[in-house]
Amino acid sequence: MQTRIISLLVEDHPGVLTRMSGMFTMRGINITSLTVSPCEKEGLSRMTVAIDGSESELEKVRKQLSNLIEVVKVVDLKDEEAIIRDLCLLKVHAKDSGARSEVMQLAESYGARIVDATLDSVTLELTEEPERISRFVELMKHFGVKQLFRSGVTAIGGGGGGGSEK
């Protein structure tokens, strides 16, 4: 099993998201992350889907997606060829000056921004590769995580273009 990220350019119509996710469900493939947003072309949306599966399962999914009417383009974004990001908002306990100082130092070392602070907590924002965010969250668990939100993976092909297109 490996995690793959697929970028889809799809027609912007009601029901397209349901149809796409249903296709993964029929194959028994779990979607670990899904983001949808408008893109550079009017009337189209970009879907970024992170899935886990074997190479043969992923190949079948790519072919099925390419055959759907609403799908304009399918690109398999291999990790080494893509810029992959996730956004994390994380609120942690920081009840004393020592904890607050340690949270701030760790945040700075990871490139996280402090977006809010109260007497007993600090809220941080980090946009980074998903694995790095996961490591950061693990470190912050030491302080006690009050709330955690992640946007889901979004990705774009690197300078070389790459990926297998429809």
N, C-alpha and C positions, 0 to 999 in steps of 0.2 A: 504494500500500500504506500502510495506517495501522494503528497498534496500537489495539486496542479491549479493554476489560475488561468481561467479562460475569459477573454474579453469578447463580448458580443455587441455588435451594432444591430439594433432591432428597431422595427417600426414602433412609433410611439402611439399605441392604441390600447384601450382598456382590454384587460384579459391576457395580454402578452406575458406578463410576469407569471401569472398563474399557469399558463401553458408551458412556459420554460421550466418552472420548478416541478410541475407534474411529470415532465419528461425524465427528470432526474429521479423522482420518486419511483416511477415505473421500473427504472433500472436498479433500484435499491442502492442508489448512491447518495450519501449524505452531503448536503451543502453545508460547509463550515463557515462560509461568509458569503454575503450577497449584497452588492450595492448597485443602485440604479440611479442614473442622473441624466439630465439633458446633455447633449454633446454639441460638437461644432456644426452639425448639419441639422437644419430645421426639419421637424417631423420624425426625427430619429432619437433614440436614447442609447446610452452605453450601459451595459450590464457587466459587472465584474463578478465572476463566480469562482470561489475557491471550493474545490471538491477533493475528497480522498477516494482513491480507487487504484486498481491495478492498471497497468499500461493498456491492456486489451480493453478493459471497461471504458477507460478514458477515450480510446480511439473510437469505439462504437458511439459514445456520447457526442464526440466532435462531428462524426458523420451524420448522426440523426439531427443535431442542431443545424447543420448546413442545409439539410433538406426541408426545414420548416420555412414556410412562406414568409413569416414575419422577420426572419433572420437575414440581414443584409451581408454580414461579415462575421466570421469566427476566427479568432486568433488565440493560439495556445501560447501564453506568455511564460516561457521558461525562466526560472529564477535568475540565471546569469544574463538574460537578455532584457530584463524588465526592471523598471523602477517600481518597487512595491511599497506601499505605505498603509498605515492604519492610524487612526486618531484615538487617543485615550484621554478621558477625563477621569481623574481619580481623586477622591477625597479621603484623607487619612487623618487619624488622631494625632494631635501634637499638643499634649496637655501641659508640657513644661518647656522651658527655654532650651534644654538639652535636646529633647526630641525634635523640637522645631528646627534647631540648628542642624541636626543630623539629616532631617528630611530635606532641608534646603541644600545641603552639600551634595546629597545623592541626586537630587533633582538637577543641580547644576552639572554634575558629572555626566548625566544622561542627556542633557540638553532640554530638560523639561522646563516649562514656564509656570510660575506661580500665578494663578488667575484669581484666587480669592484666599483670604485667611481670616480666621476668627480666633477667639481666645483658646479654643480647644481643637481646631482642625485647620488643615491646609488643603486647598484644592489645586491640583496640578494638571497641566495639559502637556501631552507628549505626542508628537507626530513622528513616526519612525517605522522601521521595518517591524512586522508583527512579532518576530522572535525576540527582538530587543525590547519591545514593549512588555512581552511576557516576563522577561528577566527582571525588568524594572518593577512590575507589579509584584513579583515574588519577593523582592527586597522590601517593598513597601508593606507587605503583610506583617512584617516584624512590628510595625507601629500600630497596626489595626486598620483595615480598610473599612471605611464607613460606606462608601459608594464607589462603584466602578462602572464606567460606560465605555464601550469601544464601538467605533463607527462601522467597522468591517473593512475588509481589504479593498483597496483600489490600486490599480496598476496601469502603467503605460509602457509601451515598448521602448527599449533603449535606442540609442542612436543608430544602430544597425538595422532597425525595423524588426527583423526576425519573426518567428512564429509561422505556423501554417495557416494560410488564409483560404477562405472559401473561394 
